[in-house]
Amino acid sequence: MYFRPTLVFCAVAALPLMALADPASAPPSKEQGSAENVHVQPRGNTFMPSSAAEDAVQKGITDFNEKQEVLDEKFDKKLEICRGC
């Protein structure tokens, strides 16, 4: 009597494997000759790396980083880390 449930289980377990092996049910593949669309962000004429506006932005970033470093150093000095001593 144990043979029949085992046989049913094996038949049911093999169904997904047979479905994977069936090439007719495979999704259609893309054509090999067609190229995919590529979207590139265009760089307009407004981008000027040496302009006064760009220099102002870079100076603001530099000032922020310097202030952040000072604050980080102050914070590091305030920390008390116990390493289990």
C-alpha positions as CSV (number, residue, x, y, z in Angstrom):
1,M,0.0,0.0,0.0
2,Y,3.0,2.4,0.4
3,F,3.9,2.0,-3.2
4,R,0.9,3.9,-4.6
5,P,1.3,7.2,-2.5
6,T,5.0,7.2,-3.4
7,L,4.3,6.8,-7.0
8,V,1.8,9.7,-7.0
9,F,4.2,11.9,-5.1
10,C,7.0,11.3,-7.6
11,A,4.6,11.9,-10.6
12,V,3.5,15.2,-9.0
13,A,7.0,16.3,-8.1
14,A,8.2,15.6,-11.7
15,L,5.6,17.8,-13.3
16,P,7.4,21.1,-12.8
17,L,10.6,19.6,-14.2
18,M,8.8,18.4,-17.3
19,A,7.3,21.9,-17.8
20,L,10.8,23.4,-17.6
21,A,12.1,21.0,-20.2
22,D,9.4,21.8,-22.7
23,P,10.8,24.3,-25.2
24,A,7.4,25.2,-26.6
25,S,6.4,26.8,-23.3
26,A,9.6,28.9,-23.1
27,P,9.1,32.7,-23.4
28,P,10.0,34.2,-26.8
29,S,13.6,35.5,-26.9
30,K,14.5,38.9,-28.3
31,E,15.8,39.2,-31.8
32,Q,19.6,39.1,-31.9
33,G,19.9,41.8,-34.5
34,S,17.9,44.5,-32.7
35,A,19.9,46.9,-30.5
36,E,18.4,48.1,-27.2
37,N,17.5,51.7,-26.8
38,V,20.1,53.7,-24.9
39,H,19.1,57.0,-23.3
40,V,22.0,59.3,-22.5
41,Q,21.5,62.5,-20.5
42,P,22.7,65.2,-22.8
43,R,25.0,67.8,-21.5
44,G,23.8,71.2,-22.6
45,N,25.7,74.3,-23.4
46,T,25.0,75.6,-19.9
47,F,27.6,73.4,-18.3
48,M,30.9,75.4,-17.8
49,P,33.3,73.9,-15.3
50,S,35.3,77.2,-15.0
51,S,32.4,79.5,-14.6
52,A,31.8,81.8,-11.7
53,A,28.6,79.9,-10.8
54,E,30.4,76.6,-10.7
55,D,33.2,78.1,-8.6
56,A,30.7,79.4,-6.1
57,V,29.1,75.9,-5.8
58,Q,32.5,74.3,-5.3
59,K,33.4,76.9,-2.7
60,G,30.2,76.2,-0.8
61,I,30.9,72.5,-0.8
62,T,34.4,73.1,0.4
63,D,33.2,75.4,3.2
64,F,30.6,72.9,4.3
65,N,33.2,70.0,4.3
66,E,35.6,72.1,6.5
67,K,32.9,72.9,9.0
68,Q,31.8,69.3,9.1
69,E,35.4,68.2,9.8
70,V,35.6,70.5,12.7
71,L,32.3,69.3,14.1
72,D,33.4,65.7,13.6
73,E,36.6,66.3,15.5
74,K,34.7,67.9,18.4
75,F,32.3,65.0,18.5
76,D,35.2,62.4,18.5
77,K,36.7,64.1,21.5
78,K,33.4,63.9,23.4
79,L,33.0,60.2,22.8
80,E,33.9,57.9,25.6
81,I,34.3,54.4,24.2
82,C,34.7,51.6,26.7
83,R,36.6,48.6,25.3
84,G,35.9,46.3,28.2
85,C,38.7,47.4,30.4
